């Protein structure tokens, strides 16, 4: 069974230093995808906009500027409010969003209680998947017809 940690939140889409518009969003963390956070923006279109990036990036970005490429995150203060800025860059354009730092931090703390940092790999099931794959490989050896063509040694001169 997988756990989901969600939070509805209103972000500010920054249009200029003096103006932003509210954007309803949902932060989602799922234990079946333990390294990632998912943000869904409800922008009034038929299809919401979804972004997925590393949870570690958001955790670090609450404290100091971080990120490279499509997603950058940093803390700031504006009019006495602590905010977390998230800049998203895509071929369709760039967006700067502001979120209340306390709300983002509280949600992140919930995700960190569910899956502490460093324990994510244990949730991926890699060991079981590898065991299953190796078990399938060993049963292939038992199939009639001998080794598969890819298992045969190359011909001399090939």
Backbone torsions as a table, in degrees:
resi	resn	phi	psi	omega
1	UNK	NA	138.2	-178.7
2	UNK	-106.3	149.0	178.7
3	UNK	-104.3	142.5	177.1
4	UNK	-122.2	131.8	176.9
5	UNK	-116.3	115.5	-177.0
6	UNK	-123.5	158.9	177.3
7	UNK	-152.8	121.2	171.7
8	UNK	-80.9	138.6	-173.0
9	UNK	-152.9	145.2	174.0
10	UNK	-100.7	119.6	177.8
11	UNK	-99.8	161.5	173.8
12	UNK	-107.2	122.9	174.3
13	UNK	-86.4	114.2	-174.8
14	UNK	-78.9	118.6	178.2
15	UNK	-97.1	-32.0	176.9
16	UNK	-158.8	170.9	179.4
17	UNK	-58.1	-24.7	-178.0
18	UNK	-101.5	-8.3	-171.6
19	UNK	-139.5	134.9	171.9
20	UNK	-141.9	158.1	178.3
21	UNK	-119.8	144.0	-179.4
22	UNK	-71.8	140.9	177.6
23	UNK	-131.9	112.0	175.0
24	UNK	-65.6	138.0	-178.6
25	UNK	-142.9	160.3	174.5
26	UNK	-126.4	124.5	172.7
27	UNK	-91.7	131.7	-179.3
28	UNK	-133.2	135.5	172.8
29	UNK	-128.7	131.4	-179.1
30	UNK	-124.5	135.4	-179.8
31	UNK	-69.9	-15.7	175.8
32	UNK	-82.8	-2.5	174.1
33	UNK	-139.0	65.7	-163.1
34	UNK	-69.7	-15.3	-179.8
35	UNK	-90.7	-10.4	-169.2
36	UNK	-113.5	153.6	165.2
37	UNK	-116.8	148.9	-178.8
38	UNK	-121.7	132.3	178.0
39	UNK	-121.9	125.7	178.3
40	UNK	-113.0	122.7	179.7
41	UNK	-101.7	129.0	177.9
42	UNK	-101.4	99.6	-171.7
43	UNK	-107.0	16.9	177.6
44	UNK	84.2	9.0	176.9
45	UNK	-99.0	173.8	179.5
46	UNK	-63.6	-33.1	-177.3
47	UNK	-119.9	126.0	176.7
48	UNK	-67.2	157.8	177.7
49	UNK	-94.2	130.8	-177.7
50	UNK	-120.2	136.9	174.0
51	UNK	-128.7	143.2	176.5
52	UNK	-130.3	131.9	177.0
53	UNK	-153.1	174.7	-172.9
54	UNK	-66.4	132.9	175.0
55	UNK	-58.8	-39.7	-179.4
56	UNK	-57.9	-35.7	177.9
57	UNK	-62.6	-44.4	179.5
58	UNK	-69.6	-40.3	177.4
59	UNK	-59.3	-48.7	-179.2
60	UNK	-66.9	-38.5	-177.2
61	UNK	-65.6	-18.5	175.2
62	UNK	-68.1	-27.5	-175.5
63	UNK	-103.9	-33.1	-175.4
64	UNK	-157.1	156.9	178.9
65	UNK	-60.1	136.8	178.2
66	UNK	-156.5	169.7	177.8
67	UNK	105.8	153.6	-178.5
68	UNK	-150.9	135.0	178.0
69	UNK	92.6	-127.2	-171.4
70	UNK	-73.0	-25.8	-176.5
71	UNK	-130.9	127.0	174.3
72	UNK	-130.2	143.7	-176.2
73	UNK	-137.1	140.6	176.9
74	UNK	-158.6	152.5	175.9
75	UNK	-85.3	152.9	175.3
76	UNK	-156.7	169.9	173.8
77	UNK	-125.6	140.2	177.6
78	UNK	-145.8	124.8	-177.5
79	UNK	52.3	39.4	178.5
80	UNK	78.6	2.0	179.5
81	UNK	-100.7	136.7	174.5
82	UNK	-85.4	127.3	-177.1
83	UNK	-128.0	158.7	169.2
84	UNK	-115.5	123.5	177.9
85	UNK	-96.5	137.2	176.7
86	UNK	-127.5	120.6	176.7
87	UNK	-106.9	125.3	-179.4
88	UNK	-114.0	131.1	-177.1
89	UNK	-126.0	125.3	179.3
90	UNK	-139.2	172.2	175.9
91	UNK	-60.5	-23.2	179.8
92	UNK	-83.1	-11.8	179.5
93	UNK	145.0	-173.3	-177.4
94	UNK	-124.2	142.7	177.8
95	UNK	-133.3	137.5	173.9
96	UNK	-112.7	122.3	-178.6
97	UNK	-120.1	146.6	176.4
98	UNK	-119.0	138.5	178.3
99	UNK	-131.0	147.2	175.3
100	UNK	-62.4	124.0	-175.8
101	UNK	-60.4	-38.9	-178.4
102	UNK	-63.0	-41.3	-179.4
103	UNK	-68.2	-43.1	179.1
104	UNK	-65.2	-44.0	-179.8
105	UNK	-63.0	-42.0	179.4
106	UNK	-63.0	-42.3	178.1
107	UNK	-65.4	-43.7	178.3
108	UNK	-61.6	-39.9	178.1
109	UNK	-59.9	-38.9	176.7
110	UNK	-62.4	-41.9	179.8
111	UNK	-66.6	-36.0	-178.8
112	UNK	-72.3	-26.5	174.2
113	UNK	-72.9	-37.2	-179.9
114	UNK	-70.6	-45.3	179.3
115	UNK	-134.5	97.7	179.7
116	UNK	-62.7	149.4	177.7
117	UNK	-56.4	136.0	-180.0
118	UNK	94.6	-12.3	-179.5
119	UNK	-104.2	4.6	-176.2
120	UNK	-60.7	-41.0	-174.8
121	UNK	-58.9	-33.6	179.9
122	UNK	-63.3	-21.2	-179.7
123	UNK	-88.7	-9.7	-176.2
124	UNK	-78.2	-19.1	179.9
125	UNK	71.0	25.8	-179.0
126	UNK	-64.7	-39.5	-179.2
127	UNK	-62.8	-44.3	179.6
128	UNK	-66.4	-42.8	179.0
129	UNK	-61.0	-42.0	178.4
130	UNK	-66.6	-41.8	177.4
131	UNK	-60.6	-43.7	178.8
132	UNK	-62.9	-41.3	179.9
133	UNK	-64.7	-43.7	178.9
134	UNK	-66.6	-35.9	177.4
135	UNK	-64.5	-40.1	177.8
136	UNK	-65.0	-39.4	-179.6
137	UNK	-64.4	-39.2	-178.5
138	UNK	-71.8	-29.3	177.0
139	UNK	-74.6	-24.9	175.8
140	UNK	-61.6	-33.4	179.4
141	UNK	-65.8	-22.6	-177.9
142	UNK	-88.8	-8.7	-177.0
143	UNK	-71.9	148.2	178.2
144	UNK	-63.9	153.4	177.4
145	UNK	99.6	-3.4	175.8
146	UNK	75.1	-155.7	-175.1
147	UNK	-68.5	153.9	176.8
148	UNK	-74.1	156.5	-179.4
149	UNK	-54.7	-35.4	-178.4
150	UNK	-70.8	-17.0	179.8
151	UNK	-88.5	-12.1	-176.4
152	UNK	-76.7	149.1	177.6
153	UNK	-70.5	144.8	178.4
154	UNK	-65.6	152.1	178.7
155	UNK	-69.7	153.7	178.2
156	UNK	-60.4	136.2	178.3
157	UNK	85.1	-1.6	-178.5
158	UNK	-85.1	NA	NA
